[in-house]
Amino acid sequence: MSAPYPPPPPAPSNDRTTLWGVLGIVIGLICCWPLGLLFAFLSFREARKVGKQPTLAYIAFACCAIGIIWNIIYAANR
C-alpha cells in the first residue's frame, strides 16, 4: 500500500498591498510625499479589495504627513 501524494504547495501570491504600502512608507519619508500618498492610496484600495488589513496604508499616510510637516518646517527656516 502506498500513501497518496501530498497536494502541491500553493503558488506564490502577488501581494500588491504590501508592495504599495512599503513604497508609500519609503517614498513618503525620503523624497516625494505626493507620490507616497499615491502609493498609500493604492495600498489602501488593494487591501480593501482583497479583504486584508490596511495597516501599511495607514502607516504610509502617517509617513507622508511627517514628510509634509518636514517640508513646511524646512521651507519656513530657509
Secondary structure, DSSP 4 states (H G I P E B T S, - for coil): --PPPPPPPPPPP--HHHHHHHHHHHHHHHT-HHHHHHHHHHHHHHHHHHT---HHHHHHHHHHHHHHHHHHHHHHT-
